[in-house]
Amino acid sequence: MKELFGGAAPYYARHRPGYGEAAIEHLAGAFGADSRVLDLGCGPGTIAIPLARRVRAVLAVDPAEEMLAEGRRLAAGVQPVDLAPREPAVTWLRGDSTTLRTLPPFDHVVMGRSFHWMDRAAVLAELDELLPPGGAVALLGPAGQPSEPWEQGEPWEPDVQPWQPVERRVCAHFGLDIDAAALSFRATGESHHAVLAASPFRRLESRTFRRRLIWDVDGLIGLQLSYSYSSPAALGDRLHAFVDALREALLTDNPTGQWEQNLATEVLIARRTGR
């Protein structure tokens, strides 16, 4: 995992859309202000940093040191709630889903677009042993977007956003595997909902939050460079040629240089039955 996003951390931090204030507020309300929360696969702190303003502390764990470094930079000055003014708002640690037992105690766990990289059933079984009574597992991700392992029975469909046909053509020209991020989902065929429903955390609560985003060409190029299959490390010495080709293709397809995205984020909170 630590090699998948080589060179992508600055692009990830700047260009990946956050989950929105409303979704983070809902998540914090479900966890409680006095909670210590594990953000597993935290990246550059897309969830950890805004959540840390609303809970006691966040333990941000990721296998990529460059993601953690970017998170530390972005988190400078973030203060936790007043319940524990001496406790760091975010503690950044290198690790992954196989190192859960080495981590300090936590009350709840959240995962953004990281859960599909893991052995999901095994992680949930281990979390059942580690989380205290009342501890919840939360997932944040795109609602009703069939390019993600989110909804049961949805096929893999790449052209979800208006710029993606162009993106796929350019990636194919450069021999990039745009489907790589979906491999774990496609191997099992099970959505996150189905995996949770078969786990100890089968009591599910879901809320969807909608936003409208406007992208320009630089934003879309930065977004593309944040993905594992088209990261700077994956492109190597073809990086500048790829950026030039993608820019030209995007502007040829849409000379206005602006693209609209209607983004729906699901906050899925899973708890044990009876606890």
N, C-alpha and C positions, 0 to 999 in steps of 0.2 A: 504493500500500500504506500509506503513512504516514497517510492519512486514514481508512482502513477502521475503525480501532479508536479513533476519537476519544472521549476521556473514559473509555475502558474499562480503562486500565492499572491503577488501584487495585483494581478488581473482578477483573481477570485475576490479579493477584498474590495476592489473598486467597482467591479462590474457585475458580479452576481447579485441579483435582487435580494434584499433582505425579506423577512417574512411579514413585515409591517407591524406598526405599533399595536394595533388592535389584537393581532394574534399573540404577540408577546405578553400583552396585558392579560389576556385570557389564560395563557399558560402559567404566568406567575400567580394568578388567582387560584388556579387549580392546585398548585404546589404549596402556596402559603408563604408569607413574607419571612418566616423564621426558618426556611428550608435551606439545606445545602444540596445543591443540584449538580449531578454529573452530566456534562455535555460530552457525549461519546462520539468521536469523529468530528471535533469542533471546527476544523478548518481554521480560518483566521478570526473566528469568534462571531460569526453571523448571528448566532443565537446567544452565545455566552455573554457578549458585551452588553446588549440591551437588557437581557434578563438579570444581569448582576446589579442593575440599578433598582431591582424590585424584590430581591430575595437576600437572604443572609450572605451567601457566598456561592460561587460557581467553580467547580473543578472542571477545567477545560482540557480534554485529552485528545491527542491526535498523533499518528505515527510520523508525520512529516515535520521536521524541525523548522523548515521555512514557513510553514503555516503558523506554527506557534510563535515564531519571531514576528510575523506580521500581526498576529493577534496581540502580542505584548505591546507592539508599537501603537496599535489602534486603541488599546484599552488604557493607555496612560491617562490618569486623572479620573477614571471611573470610580465612583464611590458606592459602597453597598448601602442598604438601608441602615438606619441608626441603631438597629438592634445589636450590632457588633462592630462598632467603629474601628476596632483594632485589627479586625480580621480582613485579609485581602479580599477585594471584591471578586477577583478572578485569580485562581492558581493554575498556571499553565504547566502541563506535564506531558512528556512524550510517552505514548503507549497506544494500545488498541484494544479490541474486544477480547484478545487472548490474555490481557494483563489485568483484568478486573480485580483479581484478588490481591494485587499489590497496591491498590489505591487506598487513600484515606476513606473513612466512612462517608456515605452520602445518603440522603433521604429519598431522592427521586432521580430518575435519569431521563434525559431528552436526547433525541437523535434527529438531525435534519436529513439531508440527502447523503446519509452515510450507512443507514441500516441495510440497504440492498447489497453492500459490499461484504456483509458478514454472514457467518453461519447463524441465521436468524433464530432458529429453534434452540440451538445450543446457548446462544447469548441470553435468551429469555429464561432458559432453565437455570443458568448461573445467576442471573439477576434475582430470580425467585429465592435463591439462597442468601443473597447479599443484601437485598433491600429490607428495611424494617417493615413491620406491620403498617399498612396504610401507604407504603411506598408505591409510586406510580411510574409507569413507563409511558413517555409521550413521544409521538412522532409528528414532525412538521414536514409537510410536502405539498406538492401540487394536487389540488382536488380535481377529480374527473379528467385528468390529463393522461391519455392512454399511452404516452411514452414512458410512464413510470410504473413501478410495481405497486400500484396503489389500489386500484379497483379490481375486484374479482372478475375474471373472465375477459378483461380488456385485451385486445391484440396489441402487438407492438406496431405503433403507427408513427413514423418519423415526422411527418409534415404537420406539426401541431401549430406552429407560429408562421406568420406570413413570409418571413425571411428564410425559413428552413429549407425549402427546395433549392434555393441558391447555395446555401451553406453545404448541403449534401453534395451538390455537383462539384463544388470546389474541393471539398474533402476527398471525394472519390478520385478526382484528378491527381491529388497528392498521395493517394494510396492510404488514406487514414480510415481507421475502422470506427465509424460513427456509432456502431451498435455495441461497442465494448462495454459501456456502462450498464447495459441491460443484461449481461450474460448471466449473472446469478439468478435474476428473476426468470429469464427464459429457460434456465436449466431446471428449475423447480416447477414453474408454471403457477406458483402460488402468490397471491397478493399479500401485502402487509396485513390487511384485514384478516385474511384466512390464517396466516401464521399466528397472529395474536389470538384469534379465536380458538386455536388448538393448543394454546399455551396456558400456564397458570394465570396470565393476565388477560382473561377473556371477557371481563366486563368493560365494554367499550363505550366511550362518549366522544362524539364528533361535532366539531363546529367548523364552518367554512367562512373565510373572510376574503372579500373581493377588492381588488385595486385595479387601477388603469395606469399603465406605464407607457411612456413615450421614449423610444430609442433613437439615437442617431448612429451614423455609420461607425464612429470611433467606439461607441458603447458596444455595438454588436461585435466588432473585431475583438475588443477586450473580453467580452463574454466568451467568444469562441476560444480564445487563448487560455481561458480558465478551466476548460474541460480536459479530462485526462487524455483522451485520444488525440487532441490537437494542442497540447501544452507546448511551451517552448522546448522542453526536453524531447518530446515526441517528434517535433519538427526539425530540431537540430539546425544545420546550416541552411535549411530551406525556409526558415522563419520569415525572413524579409520578403522572399518571393511569394510565400503563402499570404502574408498580410496584403501585399500589393494586389494579388489576384482576387482575394476576397473583397477588398475595397472596390475594385473595378467591377466585379460581378454584381455586388449589391447596388451600386449606383446606376449601373446599366439597367437593372431590373426595376429600380425605383429611384428616379432622378431627384425626387424631393428630399431624399436623405433622411426621411423620418418614417418610423414604423410604430404602430400601436399594438400593445399587448394588453389583453384583459386577463389578469392574473388572479386565480383563485387558490387560496392556501387552506389546506385542511389541518386543523390541530386535532390529532387523534390521541386521546388519553385512555390508557389501559390500566385497569386495576384488577387485583385478585378478587375472585368471588368470595364474599363473606369476610374480607379483611380490608 
